[in-house]
């Protein structure tokens, strides 16, 4: 059964903590390996609480998404107890924050000089995108490799949507699973800052129609914004490794420029 998306930062905070707690074994955190006697996978709540130096009741309330106040120091200690990465701890802090969600602009004005800089870049792929991963401007390399059409529907210009709903992507990426999983992890991280934004929620609702997306989304993996290197197999360019460099832009919150270096492998 496909899991419906949640629309509460606190509920996501609790779900993320439970997922990470279930993924750890006692031996991972220096406890006795008594997994044969355990009725559930992973660590118990009281074990996480003890490792984090807080009461079991307090940790349970956090995991149950109760509206309680707690310091960022508590998040740091829980993150340490669950052996989270720096990106995952920052993700927790965003979910725990009372700051209002950011709003996503799908059609910000791109200055002409910046647009021409991207479109005329001839060395390798380059594009400008929204925080929701919608392409705004791209060069001929991107059009050739990834088949983006400026006159197409908005979803066809979305990196995440194309990865799952455009079946040709599974042949284009040499390791589609890793590329797709990384994109989902980046989207989950970014989504935390835009919780409740209708554009993000509409895309998420659409993505939940794909079973592979749901499988990866429910793994609760989190990566910092950015794209790792990947290899594509193109019909005319052959086998190419693409390595991106990503930079934030001031045209609208969250918009970024991606410039790629390319290495021909065959």
Secondary structure, DSSP 8 states (H G I E B T S, - for coil): --------HHHHHHHHHHHHHHH--GGGGT----GGG-SSSS--HHHHHHHHTS-HHHHHHHHTT------HHHHHHHHHHTT--HHHHHHHHHHH--S------SS----HHHHHHHHT--SS-EEEE-TT-BEEEE-HHHHHHH---TTS-GGGGBHHHHHHH-TTHHHHBTTHHHHHHHHHHHHHHHHHHTTT-HHHHHHHHHHTTSHHHHHHHTTT----SS---EEEEETTTEEEEEEEEEEE-SSSTT-EEEEEEEEE--
